[in-house]
Amino acid sequence: MKAVQPQSLRHYTLADDDLEFIRARRRPHNRFGFTLQLCALRYPGRLLTPGEVIPMEVTRFLAAQLGLKPDDLAGYASREETRHEHLAALRDLYGYKMFTGRGSRDLKVWLERTAETARSNEDLARRFVEQCRATQTILPGITVIERLCADALVAAERRIDARIAERLDDKMRSRLDALLTETADGSVTHFVWLRQFEVGQNSADMNRLLDRLEFLRAMALDRTVLSAVPPHRIARLRRQGERYFAGDLRDISGDRRLAVLAVCVLEWRSAIADAVAETHDRIVGKTWREAKRACGARADDARAALKDTLQGFSNLGSALLEAHEDQVPLGDAV
């Protein structure tokens, strides 16, 4: 058990009913031990292990509520039967149950269902522990939890692969598998060619993107094949497709291979469409900037020409005024 923290005090605060059950134990160390077992079942939700060291903060907190001294815990469970008797009483009084029988089967079903939305073994294990606490199921050992979660995640992955593959007809399956064998330019497969894209800068880049987008749209794969598939699962399948070469994917089992290919086709189609739009914006932006620079250069030239013209008019006006003041004929002034 961990040291008592402020947010965990509610797990170790005893109610009047708790104190009534506890006081039914005759000896101080049995009352103390019964209390510790009760608190361990509430949080973290497991059994106390023989010889487990209880943090002093917990011992003092419980002793203060029981009107006992921390030293009164010494000697608890010198008889193994005492611990078993207390556990049986706690299960009877509070409804706690072991991870066995129907309860374990129900939790395993819940675990398999929840595994599809879990992002990692750690995430699933955390949810499993919370569900055990909610159902007052005593936690199994950590190795059991890790194995259950790992098995559930693998099973969930296979179900998702099968779910995607089942939505593909024979024609679409053939088209997807052909990506791994047919070549785009005689050197790389269509699969590798399709994933080699990035936002472009010019019309040549735009044409390369449009070629790929046209190819993917011609496959006519409907995005509904990914319905009810969590986004992080889709992202994981895409990463796998972008990490493997065509030969590696050909060696993967059928459902997994088809799931990866289907996800890549749909995700790349969206990504390339976004790249086309951004490339268009870059080309238009570049054209606009070049036009602005050209317009600015012409404006600068026009201003310079206008300045020269105005200067010429100014010089002419000055000459005319001087001629008028000196009564010089206009023909001689200019």
Buried (B, 14 or more C-beta within 10 A) or exposed (E): BEEBEEEBEEBBBBEEEBBEBBEEBEEBBBBBBBBBBBBBBBBBBBBBEEEEEBEEBBBEBBBEBBEBBBEBBEBBBEEEEBBEBBBEBBBEEBEBBBBEEEBBEEBBEBBBEBBBBBEEBEBBBBBBBEBBBEBBBBBBEEEEBBEBBBBBBEBBBBBBBBBBBEBBEEEBBEBBBBBBEEEBEEEBBBBBBBBEBEBBEEEEBBEBBEBBBEBBEEBEBEEEBBEEBBEEBBEBBBBBBEEBEBEEBBEBEEBBBBBBBBBBBBBBBEBBBEBBEBBEEBBEEEEEEEEEEEEEEEEEEEEEEEEEEEEEEEEEEEBBEEBEEEEBEEEEBE
